[in-house]
Amino acid sequence: MKLYYVYILECFDGLTYTGVTNNILKRLEQHQKGLNKSCFTYRRRLLKLIFQQEFNDIEQAIHFEKKIKNWSGKKKLAIANGEYDLLQILSECRNVSHSKYKPETK
């Protein structure tokens, strides 16, 4: 059975990179060596693998990668640190224009 991995790298500057692969060790080596000059991580090496999730189905892996790729860096660090309760807090809209903060009209 082929396995797929969604992973998060933390770059030396604190930014994060999210990707999907079927060979995590090979992909990490490619990032560390900087083989692709147009890659987000090229100028941000040294890199640290902070999260990986294994999948049996590539479609599920791609779906999860797309989902967390748009997360804030704080949310990515929370999932990497196993702080799952913090994910909901970080997901809540804190904008005063959000409907949650508008007074009810009758």
HELIX and SHEET records of a PDB file:
HELIX    1   1 ILE A   24  LYS A   33  1                                  10    
HELIX    2   2 TYR A   42  ARG A   44  5                                   3    
HELIX    3   3 ILE A   58  LYS A   69  1                                  12    
HELIX    4   4 GLY A   73  ALA A   80  1                                   8    
HELIX    5   5 TYR A   84  SER A   91  1                                   8    
HELIX    6   6 SER A   99  TYR A  101  5                                   3    
SHEET    1   A 3 THR A  16  THR A  21  0                                        
SHEET    2   A 3 TYR A   4  CYS A  11 -1                                        
SHEET    3   A 3 LEU A  47  PHE A  55 -1                                        
END                                                                             
